[in-house]
Amino acid sequence: DAKTTQPNSMESNEEEPVHLPCNHSTISGTDYIHWYRQLPSQGPEYVIHGLTSNVNNRMASLAIAEDRKSSTLILHRATLRDAAVYYCILRLGSSNTGKLIFGQGTTLQVKP
Amino acid sequence: DTAVSQTPKYLVTQMGNDKSIKCEQNLGHDTMYWYKQDSKKFLKIMFSYNNKELIINETVPNRFSPKSPDKAHLNLHINSLELGDSAVYFCASSANSGISPLHFGNGTRLTVT
């Protein structure tokens, strides 16, 4: 499975946008880019996913580079409840296992 | 309504004991998983079942035996518990085994003394 690289940690101020980067230079054409987050003492939570085009949902936006070798998760207005570990994960579209391979993720701190 | 529920939330036991963790999902999903999160916070898949059939077994010791009595349940039984089994165990489910998002439970913190 292709690997992703994320910064260990990031800080943000409350109510400001946050851009969480992810590099995946070895991505293949059938890999989907998924983002999950894990709040303290909770299980991981699905955030968003995409293949080639940028995606928006109620939680966040996903901006995918044209060459697909990197992507950015955008939280439009960070709140204190967004403090979590954010994981960028590649999932093989043709896989029949569905498994997620988690890296170390980015720990996001949100300051009031 | 909890979508993926695990019991117990906390489990403290002694080395050598046998214990079980139960998981139930009410989402109508076909695929269920067990993940382990160690003390360094790395999340690693252990098992995956699709329609009650095992599809992933990630070199987990034989002491760990998952059981899926039906599509909505995936239990994890652990024999002869060891200190290194201490971790948080997460159950998850997805609509299918392709790219559908996974829904995770809130975990079972297992402490082996």
gemmi code that builds the backbone of each chain (N, CA, C; Angstrom):
import gemmi

chains = {
    "A": [
        ("ASP", (0.843, -1.196, 0.000), (0.000, 0.000, 0.000), (0.880, 1.250, 0.000)),
        ("ALA", (0.434, 2.265, -0.762), (1.218, 3.479, -0.895), (1.289, 4.206, 0.440)),
        ("LYS", (2.419, 4.946, 0.632), (2.619, 5.622, 1.907), (2.246, 7.086, 1.798)),
        ("THR", (1.945, 7.669, 2.941), (1.692, 9.110, 3.014), (2.631, 9.727, 4.026)),
        ("THR", (2.916, 11.014, 3.838), (3.778, 11.763, 4.757), (3.038, 12.997, 5.219)),
        ("GLN", (2.950, 13.171, 6.541), (2.267, 14.317, 7.118), (3.157, 14.941, 8.184)),
        ("PRO", (2.999, 16.240, 8.434), (3.743, 16.841, 9.558), (3.261, 16.236, 10.868)),
        ("ASN", (4.170, 16.122, 11.831), (3.799, 15.526, 13.117), (2.739, 16.335, 13.835)),
        ("SER", (2.879, 17.653, 13.770), (1.943, 18.491, 14.518), (1.750, 19.831, 13.837)),
        ("MET", (0.609, 20.436, 14.123), (0.301, 21.780, 13.635), (-0.508, 22.497, 14.692)),
        ("GLU", (-0.430, 23.825, 14.650), (-1.221, 24.636, 15.563), (-2.106, 25.581, 14.770)),
        ("SER", (-3.236, 25.888, 15.345), (-4.138, 26.821, 14.695), (-4.828, 27.643, 15.762)),
        ("ASN", (-5.299, 28.810, 15.359), (-6.135, 29.605, 16.250), (-7.602, 29.316, 15.965)),
        ("GLU", (-8.370, 29.408, 17.013), (-9.798, 29.154, 16.878), (-10.405, 30.109, 15.859)),
        ("GLU", (-11.343, 29.570, 15.090), (-12.102, 30.318, 14.079), (-11.269, 30.741, 12.878)),
        ("GLU", (-10.055, 30.243, 12.778), (-9.258, 30.495, 11.579), (-9.223, 29.224, 10.718)),
        ("PRO", (-8.989, 29.371, 9.414), (-8.891, 28.163, 8.573), (-7.612, 27.394, 8.877)),
        ("VAL", (-7.678, 26.094, 8.670), (-6.526, 25.216, 8.875), (-6.305, 24.403, 7.607)),
        ("HIS", (-5.063, 24.357, 7.167), (-4.710, 23.566, 5.991), (-3.750, 22.466, 6.424)),
        ("LEU", (-4.204, 21.244, 6.345), (-3.395, 20.101, 6.764), (-2.857, 19.406, 5.524)),
        ("PRO", (-1.523, 19.428, 5.328), (-0.974, 18.848, 4.101), (-0.679, 17.358, 4.215)),
        ("CYS", (-0.649, 16.718, 3.056), (-0.299, 15.296, 2.989), (0.407, 15.043, 1.664)),
        ("ASN", (1.560, 14.401, 1.736), (2.278, 14.015, 0.522), (2.103, 12.531, 0.274)),
        ("HIS", (1.833, 12.201, -0.958), (1.688, 10.786, -1.340), (2.245, 10.624, -2.743)),
        ("SER", (3.555, 10.763, -2.840), (4.203, 10.810, -4.158), (4.139, 9.471, -4.893)),
        ("THR", (3.903, 8.367, -4.177), (3.861, 7.057, -4.839), (2.430, 6.588, -5.096)),
        ("ILE", (1.492, 7.520, -5.057), (0.077, 7.172, -5.257), (-0.116, 6.551, -6.643)),
        ("SER", (-0.988, 5.552, -6.704), (-1.287, 4.950, -8.004), (-2.633, 5.460, -8.499)),
        ("GLY", (-2.925, 5.182, -9.750), (-4.116, 5.735, -10.371), (-5.424, 5.306, -9.734)),
        ("THR", (-5.401, 4.177, -9.021), (-6.645, 3.668, -8.440), (-6.731, 3.919, -6.929)),
        ("ASP", (-5.756, 4.644, -6.384), (-5.780, 4.945, -4.946), (-6.696, 6.126, -4.656)),
        ("TYR", (-7.587, 5.937, -3.702), (-8.394, 7.033, -3.193), (-7.689, 7.657, -1.983)),
        ("ILE", (-7.860, 8.954, -1.821), (-7.271, 9.678, -0.691), (-8.362, 9.845, 0.361)),
        ("HIS", (-8.131, 9.268, 1.521), (-9.090, 9.334, 2.621), (-8.485, 10.117, 3.771)),
        ("TRP", (-9.333, 10.820, 4.491), (-8.921, 11.500, 5.727), (-9.827, 11.043, 6.869)),
        ("TYR", (-9.177, 10.704, 7.960), (-9.874, 10.379, 9.196), (-9.278, 11.255, 10.291)),
        ("ARG", (-10.019, 11.408, 11.377), (-9.452, 12.083, 12.534), (-9.824, 11.298, 13.784)),
        ("GLN", (-8.986, 11.453, 14.788), (-9.230, 10.780, 16.058), (-9.180, 11.810, 17.173)),
        ("LEU", (-10.335, 12.046, 17.762), (-10.410, 12.942, 18.905), (-9.930, 12.184, 20.141)),
        ("PRO", (-9.494, 12.897, 21.159), (-9.002, 12.222, 22.372), (-10.022, 11.241, 22.939)),
        ("SER", (-9.544, 10.040, 23.242), (-10.353, 8.988, 23.873), (-11.525, 8.519, 23.019)),
        ("GLN", (-11.419, 8.701, 21.709), (-12.468, 8.218, 20.817), (-11.867, 7.397, 19.685)),
        ("GLY", (-12.718, 6.695, 18.974), (-12.264, 5.979, 17.795), (-12.087, 6.934, 16.628)),
        ("PRO", (-11.334, 6.514, 15.614), (-11.188, 7.354, 14.421), (-12.544, 7.642, 13.783)),
        ("GLU", (-12.604, 8.815, 13.151), (-13.861, 9.274, 12.546), (-13.574, 9.657, 11.097)),
        ("TYR", (-14.383, 9.169, 10.187), (-14.227, 9.505, 8.772), (-14.469, 11.001, 8.562)),
        ("VAL", (-13.625, 11.631, 7.756), (-13.799, 13.055, 7.462), (-14.228, 13.253, 6.006)),
        ("ILE", (-13.425, 12.753, 5.081), (-13.685, 13.022, 3.673), (-12.817, 12.111, 2.813)),
        ("HIS", (-13.175, 11.911, 1.555), (-12.282, 11.217, 0.649), (-12.489, 11.709, -0.778)),
        ("GLY", (-11.491, 11.473, -1.620), (-11.582, 11.886, -3.011), (-10.612, 11.096, -3.873)),
        ("LEU", (-10.798, 11.229, -5.176), (-9.932, 10.524, -6.122), (-9.101, 11.513, -6.932)),
        ("THR", (-9.764, 12.418, -7.657), (-9.035, 13.397, -8.458), (-9.532, 14.810, -8.225)),
        ("SER", (-10.837, 14.963, -8.141), (-11.404, 16.314, -8.002), (-11.460, 16.733, -6.539)),
        ("ASN", (-11.468, 18.041, -6.328), (-11.645, 18.568, -4.979), (-13.031, 18.192, -4.477)),
        ("VAL", (-13.140, 18.005, -3.182), (-14.378, 17.540, -2.572), (-14.720, 18.425, -1.387)),
        ("ASN", (-16.008, 18.637, -1.198), (-16.477, 19.390, -0.030), (-17.544, 18.594, 0.676)),
        ("ASN", (-17.547, 18.637, 2.003), (-18.684, 18.126, 2.763), (-18.860, 19.020, 3.987)),
        ("ARG", (-19.766, 18.623, 4.853), (-20.095, 19.506, 5.973), (-18.937, 19.643, 6.953)),
        ("MET", (-18.013, 18.693, 6.921), (-16.916, 18.743, 7.889), (-15.705, 19.504, 7.368)),
        ("ALA", (-15.411, 19.318, 6.087), (-14.151, 19.851, 5.571), (-14.158, 19.883, 4.044)),
        ("SER", (-13.059, 20.387, 3.495), (-12.824, 20.325, 2.054), (-11.525, 19.587, 1.808)),
        ("LEU", (-11.449, 18.917, 0.679), (-10.243, 18.204, 0.296), (-9.777, 18.755, -1.044)),
        ("ALA", (-8.570, 19.303, -1.033), (-7.980, 19.829, -2.260), (-6.904, 18.852, -2.714)),
        ("ILE", (-7.037, 18.357, -3.940), (-6.110, 17.355, -4.467), (-5.294, 17.985, -5.585)),
        ("ALA", (-3.978, 17.859, -5.492), (-3.107, 18.421, -6.513), (-3.372, 17.758, -7.856)),
        ("GLU", (-3.063, 18.481, -8.911), (-3.350, 17.975, -10.249), (-2.618, 16.661, -10.532)),
        ("ASP", (-1.396, 16.534, -10.043), (-0.641, 15.290, -10.254), (-0.961, 14.231, -9.196)),
        ("ARG", (-1.836, 14.570, -8.268), (-2.302, 13.683, -7.191), (-1.198, 13.261, -6.223)),
        ("LYS", (-0.064, 13.899, -6.269), (1.025, 13.509, -5.367), (0.928, 14.201, -4.021)),
        ("SER", (-0.029, 15.063, -3.867), (-0.253, 15.679, -2.560), (-1.712, 16.104, -2.457)),
        ("SER", (-2.133, 16.311, -1.227), (-3.490, 16.796, -0.985), (-3.494, 17.623, 0.283)),
        ("THR", (-4.560, 18.382, 0.465), (-4.679, 19.244, 1.641), (-6.095, 19.145, 2.184)),
        ("LEU", (-6.180, 18.856, 3.463), (-7.469, 18.887, 4.140), (-7.665, 20.286, 4.687)),
        ("ILE", (-8.805, 20.864, 4.393), (-9.066, 22.239, 4.816), (-10.236, 22.259, 5.785)),
        ("LEU", (-9.952, 22.752, 6.983), (-11.019, 23.037, 7.943), (-11.255, 24.531, 7.851)),
        ("HIS", (-12.457, 24.923, 7.488), (-12.663, 26.329, 7.141), (-12.637, 27.262, 8.337)),
        ("ARG", (-13.139, 26.792, 9.464), (-13.080, 27.586, 10.694), (-12.838, 26.630, 11.845)),
        ("ALA", (-11.610, 26.567, 12.310), (-11.270, 25.611, 13.355), (-11.983, 25.968, 14.656)),
        ("THR", (-12.473, 24.931, 15.331), (-13.022, 25.108, 16.666), (-12.190, 24.261, 17.630)),
        ("LEU", (-12.389, 24.483, 18.903), (-11.635, 23.713, 19.893), (-11.923, 22.220, 19.745)),
        ("ARG", (-13.121, 21.893, 19.277), (-13.490, 20.487, 19.108), (-12.795, 19.822, 17.924)),
        ("ASP", (-12.119, 20.617, 17.112), (-11.368, 20.046, 15.984), (-9.972, 19.580, 16.385)),
        ("ALA", (-9.591, 19.819, 17.616), (-8.279, 19.345, 18.081), (-8.284, 17.820, 18.089)),
        ("ALA", (-7.406, 17.243, 17.281), (-7.424, 15.789, 17.081), (-6.174, 15.387, 16.309)),
        ("VAL", (-6.020, 14.093, 16.118), (-4.993, 13.584, 15.208), (-5.667, 13.326, 13.864)),
        ("TYR", (-5.110, 13.908, 12.812), (-5.689, 13.780, 11.475), (-4.824, 12.844, 10.645)),
        ("TYR", (-5.464, 11.842, 10.063), (-4.758, 10.825, 9.292), (-5.125, 10.939, 7.810)),
        ("CYS", (-4.112, 10.960, 6.989), (-4.275, 10.916, 5.538), (-3.931, 9.495, 5.094)),
        ("ILE", (-4.846, 8.834, 4.409), (-4.689, 7.411, 4.105), (-5.035, 7.156, 2.643)),
        ("LEU", (-4.244, 6.314, 1.998), (-4.555, 5.909, 0.628), (-5.235, 4.551, 0.649)),
        ("ARG", (-6.306, 4.450, -0.074), (-7.027, 3.185, -0.167), (-7.120, 2.767, -1.622)),
        ("LEU", (-6.726, 1.518, -1.868), (-6.759, 0.995, -3.222), (-8.208, 0.814, -3.647)),
        ("GLY", (-8.584, 1.476, -4.744), (-9.974, 1.446, -5.173), (-10.459, 0.060, -5.542)),
        ("SER", (-9.559, -0.757, -6.025), (-9.964, -2.097, -6.457), (-9.776, -3.136, -5.364)),
        ("SER", (-9.389, -2.680, -4.185), (-9.140, -3.626, -3.098), (-10.428, -4.300, -2.657)),
        ("ASN", (-10.317, -5.553, -2.290), (-11.492, -6.244, -1.758), (-11.371, -6.446, -0.257)),
        ("THR", (-10.440, -5.740, 0.366), (-10.270, -5.917, 1.808), (-10.794, -4.735, 2.599)),
        ("GLY", (-10.781, -3.554, 1.997), (-11.299, -2.377, 2.675), (-10.426, -1.844, 3.783)),
        ("LYS", (-9.272, -2.464, 4.015), (-8.514, -2.065, 5.199), (-7.913, -0.679, 5.041)),
        ("LEU", (-7.775, -0.002, 6.167), (-7.088, 1.283, 6.243), (-5.729, 1.056, 6.893)),
        ("ILE", (-4.696, 1.660, 6.307), (-3.374, 1.613, 6.929), (-3.078, 2.994, 7.462)),
        ("PHE", (-3.033, 3.112, 8.789), (-2.834, 4.400, 9.429), (-1.347, 4.688, 9.581)),
        ("GLY", (-0.957, 5.933, 9.316), (0.389, 6.418, 9.626), (0.360, 7.094, 10.984)),
        ("GLN", (1.306, 7.986, 11.203), (1.369, 8.664, 12.504), (0.412, 9.838, 12.588)),
        ("GLY", (-0.031, 10.372, 11.443), (-0.978, 11.472, 11.439), (-0.382, 12.793, 11.868)),
        ("THR", (-1.216, 13.821, 11.823), (-0.856, 15.171, 12.270), (-1.700, 15.513, 13.482)),
        ("THR", (-1.026, 15.844, 14.575), (-1.755, 16.272, 15.769), (-2.042, 17.759, 15.649)),
        ("LEU", (-3.312, 18.101, 15.584), (-3.719, 19.497, 15.451), (-4.096, 20.053, 16.813)),
        ("GLN", (-3.434, 21.143, 17.177), (-3.815, 21.868, 18.389), (-4.536, 23.132, 17.971)),
        ("VAL", (-5.636, 23.416, 18.634), (-6.403, 24.628, 18.337), (-6.384, 25.519, 19.571)),
        ("LYS", (-5.865, 26.715, 19.394), (-5.744, 27.638, 20.525), (-6.921, 28.599, 20.539)),
        ("PRO", (-7.447, 28.841, 21.758), (-8.579, 29.778, 21.850), (-8.145, 31.213, 21.593)),
    ],
    "B": [
        ("ASP", (-28.544, 6.626, 19.348), (-28.270, 5.284, 18.816), (-26.809, 5.150, 18.436)),
        ("THR", (-26.088, 4.279, 19.137), (-24.676, 4.104, 18.836), (-24.537, 3.204, 17.631)),
        ("ALA", (-23.767, 3.624, 16.616), (-23.672, 2.861, 15.395), (-22.809, 1.607, 15.581)),
        ("VAL", (-21.630, 1.795, 16.188), (-20.734, 0.677, 16.463), (-20.451, 0.708, 17.954)),
        ("SER", (-20.872, -0.322, 18.643), (-20.705, -0.330, 20.089), (-19.847, -1.514, 20.518)),
        ("GLN", (-18.964, -1.223, 21.460), (-18.066, -2.248, 21.985), (-18.266, -2.367, 23.482)),
        ("THR", (-18.144, -3.584, 23.961), (-18.174, -3.793, 25.402), (-17.138, -4.842, 25.781)),
        ("PRO", (-16.460, -4.658, 26.911), (-16.572, -3.511, 27.812), (-15.745, -2.328, 27.327)),
        ("LYS", (-15.893, -1.199, 27.973), (-15.090, -0.023, 27.631), (-13.687, -0.153, 28.229)),
        ("TYR", (-13.630, -0.700, 29.435), (-12.358, -0.937, 30.103), (-12.301, -2.397, 30.544)),
        ("LEU", (-11.109, -2.959, 30.461), (-10.918, -4.354, 30.848), (-9.549, -4.478, 31.492)),
        ("VAL", (-9.538, -4.809, 32.768), (-8.280, -4.999, 33.484), (-8.227, -6.452, 33.917)),
        ("THR", (-7.144, -7.132, 33.596), (-7.060, -8.558, 33.873), (-5.610, -8.964, 34.083)),
        ("GLN", (-5.429, -10.153, 34.565), (-4.071, -10.628, 34.840), (-3.539, -11.478, 33.695)),
        ("MET", (-2.240, -11.533, 33.635), (-1.580, -12.374, 32.634), (-2.092, -13.805, 32.729)),
        ("GLY", (-2.252, -14.404, 31.582), (-2.666, -15.794, 31.527), (-4.162, -16.011, 31.428)),
        ("ASN", (-4.923, -14.954, 31.731), (-6.391, -15.087, 31.649), (-6.864, -15.066, 30.203)),
        ("ASP", (-8.117, -15.506, 30.035), (-8.789, -15.440, 28.730), (-9.908, -14.416, 28.835)),
        ("LYS", (-10.007, -13.551, 27.835), (-11.049, -12.529, 27.869), (-11.645, -12.326, 26.483)),
        ("SER", (-12.847, -11.755, 26.463), (-13.517, -11.449, 25.198), (-13.967, -10.003, 25.167)),
        ("ILE", (-13.936, -9.446, 23.963), (-14.475, -8.108, 23.718), (-15.569, -8.275, 22.657)),
        ("LYS", (-16.712, -7.643, 22.927), (-17.827, -7.785, 21.993), (-18.012, -6.528, 21.163)),
        ("CYS", (-18.476, -6.709, 19.941), (-18.731, -5.576, 19.054), (-20.008, -5.823, 18.276)),
        ("GLU", (-20.812, -4.769, 18.211), (-22.061, -4.858, 17.451), (-22.223, -3.588, 16.635)),
        ("GLN", (-22.708, -3.739, 15.404), (-23.013, -2.553, 14.590), (-24.457, -2.644, 14.105)),
        ("ASN", (-25.123, -1.490, 14.138), (-26.521, -1.438, 13.717), (-26.695, -0.647, 12.422)),
        ("LEU", (-25.639, -0.637, 11.610), (-25.649, 0.126, 10.363), (-25.995, -0.720, 9.157)),
        ("GLY", (-26.165, -2.022, 9.366), (-26.448, -2.895, 8.234), (-25.244, -3.141, 7.342)),
        ("HIS", (-24.054, -2.899, 7.873), (-22.824, -3.061, 7.082), (-22.459, -4.529, 6.894)),
        ("ASP", (-21.733, -4.778, 5.794), (-21.309, -6.144, 5.489), (-19.945, -6.490, 6.059)),
        ("THR", (-19.116, -5.479, 6.302), (-17.725, -5.731, 6.675), (-17.432, -5.168, 8.058)),
        ("MET", (-16.741, -5.963, 8.856), (-16.357, -5.525, 10.192), (-14.866, -5.779, 10.417)),
        ("TYR", (-14.275, -4.983, 11.311), (-12.827, -5.012, 11.512), (-12.505, -4.948, 13.004)),
        ("TRP", (-11.307, -5.429, 13.327), (-10.689, -5.135, 14.622), (-9.349, -4.468, 14.366)),
        ("TYR", (-9.133, -3.338, 15.067), (-7.868, -2.619, 15.034), (-7.298, -2.569, 16.438)),
        ("LYS", (-5.966, -2.490, 16.510), (-5.281, -2.355, 17.792), (-4.490, -1.057, 17.788)),
        ("GLN", (-4.626, -0.272, 18.871), (-3.824, 0.947, 19.015), (-2.914, 0.786, 20.217)),
        ("ASP", (-1.618, 0.779, 19.953), (-0.666, 0.519, 21.039), (-0.347, 1.798, 21.801)),
        ("SER", (0.592, 1.677, 22.719), (0.914, 2.803, 23.604), (1.516, 3.977, 22.847)),
        ("LYS", (2.076, 3.715, 21.675), (2.628, 4.791, 20.855), (1.580, 5.365, 19.911)),
        ("LYS", (0.345, 4.929, 20.077), (-0.809, 5.446, 19.354), (-0.898, 4.992, 17.896)),
        ("PHE", (-0.075, 4.002, 17.512), (-0.206, 3.505, 16.146), (-1.406, 2.571, 16.047)),
        ("LEU", (-2.218, 2.810, 15.026), (-3.395, 1.991, 14.777), (-3.062, 0.951, 13.724)),
        ("LYS", (-3.329, -0.309, 14.058), (-2.985, -1.361, 13.109), (-4.144, -2.345, 12.979)),
        ("ILE", (-4.452, -2.712, 11.747), (-5.540, -3.660, 11.548), (-5.124, -5.048, 12.018)),
        ("MET", (-6.092, -5.744, 12.592), (-5.858, -7.113, 13.031), (-6.626, -8.088, 12.141)),
        ("PHE", (-7.934, -7.871, 12.067), (-8.809, -8.782, 11.344), (-9.875, -7.997, 10.580)),
        ("SER", (-10.387, -8.650, 9.523), (-11.538, -8.119, 8.827), (-12.426, -9.275, 8.410)),
        ("TYR", (-13.713, -9.086, 8.574), (-14.702, -10.079, 8.163), (-15.658, -9.424, 7.182)),
        ("ASN", (-16.002, -10.149, 6.141), (-16.998, -9.700, 5.192), (-18.093, -10.755, 5.127)),
        ("ASN", (-19.314, -10.370, 5.481), (-20.412, -11.330, 5.522), (-20.043, -12.598, 6.285)),
        ("LYS", (-19.494, -12.409, 7.433), (-19.124, -13.463, 8.377), (-17.924, -14.287, 7.937)),
        ("GLU", (-17.298, -13.898, 6.845), (-16.102, -14.641, 6.392), (-14.845, -13.833, 6.644)),
        ("LEU", (-13.809, -14.486, 7.145), (-12.541, -13.816, 7.418), (-11.867, -13.456, 6.099)),
        ("ILE", (-11.527, -12.158, 5.924), (-10.819, -11.746, 4.717), (-9.451, -11.144, 5.005)),
        ("ILE", (-9.209, -10.725, 6.229), (-7.882, -10.235, 6.596), (-7.496, -10.833, 7.937)),
        ("ASN", (-6.283, -11.362, 8.006), (-5.697, -11.762, 9.281), (-4.256, -11.309, 9.219)),
        ("GLU", (-3.973, -10.197, 9.891), (-2.675, -9.550, 9.745), (-1.655, -10.115, 10.720)),
        ("THR", (-1.240, -11.332, 10.514), (-0.199, -11.977, 11.333), (-0.396, -11.720, 12.818)),
        ("VAL", (-1.608, -11.932, 13.241), (-1.924, -11.779, 14.662), (-1.703, -13.145, 15.326)),
        ("PRO", (-1.132, -13.175, 16.547), (-0.925, -14.457, 17.223), (-2.201, -15.289, 17.309)),
        ("ASN", (-2.027, -16.595, 17.320), (-3.178, -17.497, 17.387), (-4.004, -17.334, 18.647)),
        ("ARG", (-3.432, -16.674, 19.642), (-4.174, -16.455, 20.891), (-5.384, -15.542, 20.661)),
        ("PHE", (-5.342, -14.803, 19.563), (-6.457, -13.928, 19.225), (-7.371, -14.649, 18.246)),
        ("SER", (-8.631, -14.781, 18.610), (-9.557, -15.453, 17.701), (-10.831, -14.636, 17.557)),
        ("PRO", (-11.051, -14.091, 16.368), (-12.296, -13.370, 16.127), (-13.420, -14.360, 15.833)),
        ("LYS", (-14.622, -13.934, 16.178), (-15.783, -14.770, 15.860), (-16.918, -13.869, 15.410)),
        ("SER", (-17.517, -14.223, 14.289), (-18.603, -13.421, 13.753), (-19.850, -14.288, 13.666)),
        ("PRO", (-20.713, -14.247, 14.680), (-21.918, -15.078, 14.665), (-22.929, -14.639, 13.596)),
        ("ASP", (-22.899, -13.354, 13.275), (-23.740, -12.835, 12.204), (-23.104, -11.537, 11.702)),
        ("LYS", (-23.702, -10.953, 10.658), (-23.088, -9.776, 10.023), (-22.953, -8.600, 10.967)),
        ("ALA", (-23.805, -8.546, 11.978), (-23.838, -7.376, 12.859), (-22.882, -7.494, 14.034)),
        ("HIS", (-22.267, -8.622, 14.214), (-21.411, -8.848, 15.381), (-20.042, -9.401, 14.991)),
        ("LEU", (-19.015, -8.859, 15.637), (-17.663, -9.416, 15.492), (-17.001, -9.323, 16.854)),
        ("ASN", (-16.855, -10.474, 17.495), (-16.271, -10.523, 18.823), (-14.813, -10.932, 18.732)),
        ("LEU", (-14.059, -10.519, 19.734), (-12.626, -10.834, 19.769), (-12.325, -11.559, 21.064)),
        ("HIS", (-11.860, -12.795, 20.936), (-11.493, -13.576, 22.109), (-9.979, -13.673, 22.180)),
        ("ILE", (-9.446, -13.445, 23.377), (-7.993, -13.496, 23.542), (-7.653, -14.504, 24.631)),
        ("ASN", (-6.851, -15.490, 24.276), (-6.413, -16.517, 25.235), (-5.058, -16.147, 25.826)),
        ("SER", (-4.817, -16.654, 27.021), (-3.491, -16.534, 27.651), (-2.918, -15.129, 27.503)),
        ("LEU", (-3.617, -14.176, 28.054), (-3.232, -12.775, 27.883), (-1.810, -12.505, 28.353)),
        ("GLU", (-1.114, -11.651, 27.597), (0.262, -11.261, 27.909), (0.311, -9.753, 28.150)),
        ("LEU", (1.377, -9.315, 28.816), (1.533, -7.883, 29.105), (1.465, -7.046, 27.827)),
        ("GLY", (2.055, -7.576, 26.762), (2.113, -6.838, 25.500), (0.773, -6.711, 24.795)),
        ("ASP", (-0.231, -7.378, 25.319), (-1.567, -7.246, 24.717), (-2.274, -5.987, 25.199)),
        ("SER", (-1.703, -5.332, 26.199), (-2.296, -4.102, 26.701), (-2.324, -3.066, 25.587)),
        ("ALA", (-3.507, -2.556, 25.312), (-3.703, -1.624, 24.199), (-5.162, -1.206, 24.198)),
        ("VAL", (-5.490, -0.333, 23.245), (-6.900, -0.022, 23.003), (-7.314, -0.751, 21.730)),
        ("TYR", (-8.389, -1.489, 21.804), (-8.870, -2.266, 20.669), (-10.133, -1.595, 20.117)),
        ("PHE", (-10.104, -1.339, 18.818), (-11.236, -0.683, 18.163), (-11.898, -1.627, 17.181)),
        ("CYS", (-13.202, -1.645, 17.264), (-14.010, -2.346, 16.284), (-14.497, -1.328, 15.260)),
        ("ALA", (-14.674, -1.754, 14.034), (-15.169, -0.850, 12.991), (-16.011, -1.633, 12.005)),
        ("SER", (-16.797, -0.908, 11.231), (-17.579, -1.557, 10.172), (-17.627, -0.643, 8.958)),
        ("SER", (-17.878, -1.244, 7.804), (-18.075, -0.466, 6.580), (-19.107, -1.177, 5.723)),
        ("ALA", (-19.709, -0.411, 4.828), (-20.800, -0.957, 4.021), (-20.337, -2.129, 3.159)),
        ("ASN", (-19.126, -2.025, 2.655), (-18.540, -3.125, 1.902), (-17.043, -3.085, 2.101)),
        ("SER", (-16.328, -3.976, 1.448), (-14.882, -4.039, 1.679), (-14.111, -3.261, 0.628)),
        ("GLY", (-14.777, -2.337, -0.055), (-14.095, -1.524, -1.049), (-13.584, -0.247, -0.442)),
        ("ILE", (-14.182, 0.879, -0.838), (-13.690, 2.157, -0.333), (-14.700, 2.851, 0.573)),
        ("SER", (-15.736, 2.130, 0.986), (-16.713, 2.756, 1.875), (-16.047, 3.185, 3.167)),
        ("PRO", (-16.430, 4.338, 3.713), (-15.833, 4.793, 4.974), (-16.044, 3.789, 6.098)),
        ("LEU", (-15.072, 3.736, 6.994), (-15.189, 2.898, 8.176), (-15.805, 3.703, 9.301)),
        ("HIS", (-16.666, 3.051, 10.059), (-17.240, 3.640, 11.269), (-16.645, 2.885, 12.448)),
        ("PHE", (-16.018, 3.613, 13.343), (-15.330, 3.000, 14.466), (-16.142, 3.108, 15.747)),
        ("GLY", (-15.963, 2.111, 16.622), (-16.457, 2.217, 17.979), (-15.507, 3.080, 18.800)),
        ("ASN", (-15.835, 3.251, 20.070), (-15.017, 4.109, 20.919), (-13.909, 3.365, 21.650)),
        ("GLY", (-13.759, 2.110, 21.349), (-12.596, 1.395, 21.836), (-12.806, 0.672, 23.163)),
        ("THR", (-11.982, -0.341, 23.364), (-11.910, -1.063, 24.638), (-10.471, -0.990, 25.111)),
        ("ARG", (-10.276, -0.367, 26.261), (-8.905, -0.259, 26.800), (-8.616, -1.490, 27.635)),
        ("LEU", (-7.707, -2.313, 27.122), (-7.325, -3.553, 27.806), (-6.012, -3.341, 28.544)),
        ("THR", (-6.018, -3.632, 29.827), (-4.801, -3.542, 30.639), (-4.514, -4.903, 31.224)),
        ("VAL", (-3.357, -5.444, 30.908), (-2.952, -6.753, 31.426), (-1.874, -6.533, 32.488)),
        ("THR", (-2.112, -7.033, 33.675), (-1.157, -6.820, 34.781), (-0.430, -8.113, 35.155)),
    ],
}
model = gemmi.Model(1)
for chain_id, residues in chains.items():
    chain = gemmi.Chain(chain_id)
    for i, (resn, *xyz) in enumerate(residues, 1):
        res = gemmi.Residue()
        res.name, res.seqid = resn, gemmi.SeqId(i, " ")
        for name, pos in zip(("N", "CA", "C"), xyz):
            atom = gemmi.Atom()
            atom.name, atom.element = name, gemmi.Element(name[0])
            atom.pos, atom.b_iso = gemmi.Position(*pos), 0.0
            res.add_atom(atom)
        chain.add_residue(res)
    model.add_chain(chain)
structure = gemmi.Structure()
structure.add_model(model)
structure.setup_entities()
